[in-house]
Amino acid sequence: MPLVPSPDRRGAAVLEALYEALLALVCVAVVAFTWLAVSKLYEGQR
């Protein structure tokens, strides 16, 4: 087995890494929006 992946597998790995980075970014954005919404709701109760 070669240690270096073939060019087509390398492209798939880059695409997978990009997808995972985008997924992580979306998760962080959802958590930030949720935190902001909850903090505004608690602020409105004071």
Helices and strands as residue ranges (DSSP letters): H 7-45
